[in-house]
Amino acid sequence: MVQGFDFDRVIDRRGGDSLKWNRYAGRDILPLWVADMDFASPPAIIAALERRVAHGCFGYAEPSPALHEAVLGHLWREYGWQVEAEWLVWLPGLVSALNVACRAVDGDVLTATPVYPPFLSAPRLSARQLSTAPLCQVDGRWVWDFPALHGARRPNSRLFLLCHPHNPVGRAWRRDELEQLGAFCCRHDLIVCSDEIHCGLLLDEDRQHLPLAMLDTELARRTITLLAPSKTWNIPGLGCAFAVISDTALRRHFSGAMRGIVPHANILGLAATEAAYRDCDDWRRDLLHILRRNRARVEAAVAAMPGLAMSHVEATYLAWIDARSLGVGDPAAFFEAAGVGLSSGADFGLSGWVRLNFGCPLATLEAALQRMSQACGQAARGTPSA
């Protein structure tokens, strides 16, 4: 427990409406897959929802001046980013936003892998050609491979999809890396859709998130920044996100691509978002303390497991684990058989890896790591797991 917020209380999510837990209903499998933390959301958000429900009328809603004030105030306090209310485009979620971006920009799409799966599906669903370049590891750290990016770019490439901070590799991109990427996009006249949904989850205490659009005015003009409170304050089911688009023409194209197919943000999501950005700084501070503890536990445990390796997680609550030396064909299926549900690297464009969500109470995490350690030990000895 940290300052009154009990992040180690185990909340029983089985048998309800949890996508995360229902995947393994009736089986003894601990779910550490989808990016959904097993923590109760902040009390201030719960109170805001209770007040809104008590109002009793749930008609069509639009963002209020108080919500705009909360969002703009948060962006200024956190990053010194001066955003105008008219730059905001409200959405029901980040995945919708990625698909809208692909429809709004007339041309092909470029991104780097591994990456959050909707980055790979949104171009296809939008009838766009996708080109990918691999990220690479240098001294155990994931970095951009700019020669590969240059090679992957096509004459009709017009949109670059950026994950910042990165899901799944856990990088918080440095200013120099962003500047080099920004120069690449400006030089080749690429619009950038920057998914910054994990920006509130930088775990390295000496680091501060830098919105891509803050680098310079030219890059800001060609950037669609996607944000939401869903990951940081654990409210992904409330369906509320927004894009920050300073350029009037780009914002018009983006809003036009939404028309008739994208619903409004959820009315309860709007209430929760206002509370998150205005009243929940203390909860987030304490959450980061818990996530740093869990990260350290995962990194130490994985380092001791034969056949596994991982890079340091700078941001997010997601560990990207290299299981290629484990000697199994499907690492996600292997760990599922051992009682731990992880995300398959194949879904992110890189087979042989798994993603582990450590946003959970310590008791859940320890039980999962113990099962993984036992399974890896049995694999190393050549004995079948139970």
HELIX and SHEET records of a PDB file:
HELIX    1   1 LEU A   19  ASN A   22  1                                   4    
HELIX    2   2 PRO A   43  HIS A   55  1                                  13    
HELIX    3   3 PRO A   65  TYR A   79  1                                  15    
HELIX    4   4 ALA A   85  TRP A   87  5                                   3    
HELIX    5   5 LEU A   94  ALA A  104  1                                  11    
HELIX    6   6 PRO A  118  LEU A  125  1                                   8    
HELIX    7   7 PHE A  146  ALA A  152  1                                   7    
HELIX    8   8 ARG A  175  ARG A  187  1                                  13    
HELIX    9   9 LEU A  212  MET A  214  5                                   3    
HELIX   10  10 THR A  217  ARG A  221  1                                   5    
HELIX   11  11 PRO A  236  LEU A  238  5                                   3    
HELIX   12  12 THR A  248  MET A  258  1                                  11    
HELIX   13  13 ILE A  267  ASP A  279  1                                  13    
HELIX   14  14 ASP A  281  ALA A  303  1                                  23    
HELIX   15  15 ARG A  324  LEU A  326  5                                   3    
HELIX   16  16 PRO A  331  ALA A  337  1                                   7    
HELIX   17  17 GLY A  345  PHE A  348  5                                   4    
HELIX   18  18 LEU A  362  ARG A  381  1                                  20    
SHEET    1   A 2 LEU A  30  PRO A  31  0                                        
SHEET    2   A 2 VAL A 340  GLY A 341  1                                        
SHEET    1   B 7 LEU A  88  LEU A  91  0                                        
SHEET    2   B 7 ALA A 241  VAL A 244 -1                                        
SHEET    3   B 7 THR A 223  LEU A 227 -1                                        
SHEET    4   B 7 ILE A 191  ASP A 195  1                                        
SHEET    5   B 7 SER A 157  CYS A 163  1                                        
SHEET    6   B 7 ASP A 108  THR A 113  1                                        
SHEET    7   B 7 LEU A 130  PRO A 134  1                                        
SHEET    1   C 2 CYS A 136  VAL A 138  0                                        
SHEET    2   C 2 ARG A 141  VAL A 143 -1                                        
SHEET    1   D 4 ALA A 309  MET A 310  0                                        
SHEET    2   D 4 LEU A 318  ASP A 322 -1                                        
SHEET    3   D 4 TRP A 353  ASN A 357 -1                                        
SHEET    4   D 4 SER A 343  SER A 344 -1                                        
END                                                                             
